Amino acid sequence: MASAIQEQQFRGSVGVPATADERAALLGAVYEHALAHYARTDADPFPEPADEAQLHAALGGALPREGADPRAALATLMTAGEAGVLASHSGRFFGFVMGGAHPVSVAADWLTSVWDQCGALYSTSPVAAVAEEIVVSWLVELFGLPAGTTAGITSGCASANLTGLAAARHHVFAERGWDVGERGLVGAPVPRVLVSEGCHVTVTRALSLLGLGGQVARLATDGQGRLRLDALDAALAAGDGPLIVCAQVGTVDTGAVDPLPEIAARVRAHRGWLHLDAAFGMWAAAGPRTAARVRGLASADSWATDAHKWLNVPYDCGLAFVAHPEAHRAALRTQAAYLAHGGAEHRDPLDYSPEMSRRARSLVLWATLRHLGRDGVAQLVERCCRLAGRLAGRLGAEPGVRVGNDVVLNQVLLLFDSPDDAAGHVGRVVTELRRGGVAWASATTWRGTPALRLSVCNWQTDDRIADACADAVIAAHRSATRAGHRSRAGEEPR
Ligand SMILES: *Cc1c(COP(=O)(O)O)cnc(C)c1O
């Protein structure tokens, strides 16, 4: 079939509507590429990537006056572009905190593109709006959040932090009789915003975007990166004014969870708002064995999380939950006659996220959650946590390698005994690992010390892959140690 189609003249490129066969050829080409891509990355996930100049040479140049055959355009993207793909979807990818898309979520994502729904309003996509309402109720229950909690689907946790903190800002000023949406911040009561020094950059960026950057106080953390309660008490005693406190449920380096019940009690006593950045940590609440590690999660006022990390859906998909529906809607209010809002009748997605026209992300969430069920989500999360513990056990037994964190979730922080050049050592380990093709990990700096970070966040990662990763890290560490000796002895680095 494909060859018969390929022999046809393509008309789509000259603005003539594509025929059904032409559509089939384009979608078929991507389908075939997809299968080949998975096979290639299963066999060899991390080949040396194309460099920037090569990608520019293959894809760049001036926008041509005349369009290309769409098959040719796609073919160039697939062949030249693939050389610049980082296979973070691989079960052997342990970098950052990323996750890899589950097959059902990829398929539902394709469907979402085919349907090309505008996820702004009920009237622009009834199915997206209804699926959104359904997945929000599923997730509120899965995470054990208060009944009545509202949620918006965002591009990621950065945008979810912005949403939660916008609701926070609205609420704490409204409590003082100040409508910040109407009146702005000039002349408003001076707020206090308390964050831990380990908070994510997207939290502080959201606060800056909301005009609160000048009021942020960064509080000290303990050896695991958890907010210290004595620092919080001191900051709370130091003033009064509209109060917002941000805590972390899973910090990127250690996976540490702030002491949530204690923080929540203090924030409530001061009539403040507690926002949680739970980009990946939120999902621990879904596992019977891991839920205790995020005890107190439900006592916050807003939560930001990602689905494109631990739920393993494709980019992009985050979620902002707010326990005070009126603050959520007031912070994001939109009024325009032409929007034909559903009012009380329908739920319009644009009332719950800062975006308007957007991808119907709820469809992918629906398919993924419907497929996994409560048990499937729990198993995914608990398996990742168990494998992180397994990695830590194996690696901590290697002389010269130390596990720098309590492995409470899916993050493993590795420190190396390297006599003088810790940064060079970690750099060599990272490079050796990638060259070996067995695992991909990223470097970080923990308390001033260069370190390696492993994040287990993928449905495909299993015991075999985790053990191979541990072996590869050990081999890379030994090889980097030898290279370090050689370079100290003045030999040419190899
Ligand atoms: C990834 C991450 C974010 C930002 O989320 P995006 O999805 O990249 O916008 C915020 N906080 C934490 C803890 C994260 O891990």
The ligand as a MOL file (V3000), in Angstrom:
LIG
                    3D

  0  0  0     0  0            999 V3000
M  V30 BEGIN CTAB
M  V30 COUNTS 15 15 0 0 0
M  V30 BEGIN ATOM
M  V30 1 C 10.4640 19.7850 37.1360 0
M  V30 2 C 10.1530 20.5370 38.3620 0
M  V30 3 C 9.5160 21.7780 38.3030 0
M  V30 4 C 9.1940 22.4580 37.0010 0
M  V30 5 O 8.2850 21.6880 36.2760 0
M  V30 6 P 8.1270 21.8070 34.6860 0
M  V30 7 O 7.2270 20.7010 34.3760 0
M  V30 8 O 9.4920 21.6680 34.1210 0
M  V30 9 O 7.5270 23.1400 34.3950 0
M  V30 10 C 9.1920 22.3960 39.4930 0
M  V30 11 N 9.5140 21.8350 40.6720 0
M  V30 12 C 10.1480 20.6510 40.7710 0
M  V30 13 C 10.4470 20.0830 42.1100 0
M  V30 14 C 10.4870 19.9620 39.6090 0
M  V30 15 O 11.1040 18.7740 39.7030 0
M  V30 END ATOM
M  V30 BEGIN BOND
M  V30 1 1 1 2
M  V30 2 1 2 3
M  V30 3 2 2 14
M  V30 4 1 3 4
M  V30 5 2 3 10
M  V30 6 1 4 5
M  V30 7 1 5 6
M  V30 8 2 6 7
M  V30 9 1 6 8
M  V30 10 1 6 9
M  V30 11 1 10 11
M  V30 12 2 11 12
M  V30 13 1 12 13
M  V30 14 1 12 14
M  V30 15 1 14 15
M  V30 END BOND
M  V30 END CTAB
M  END
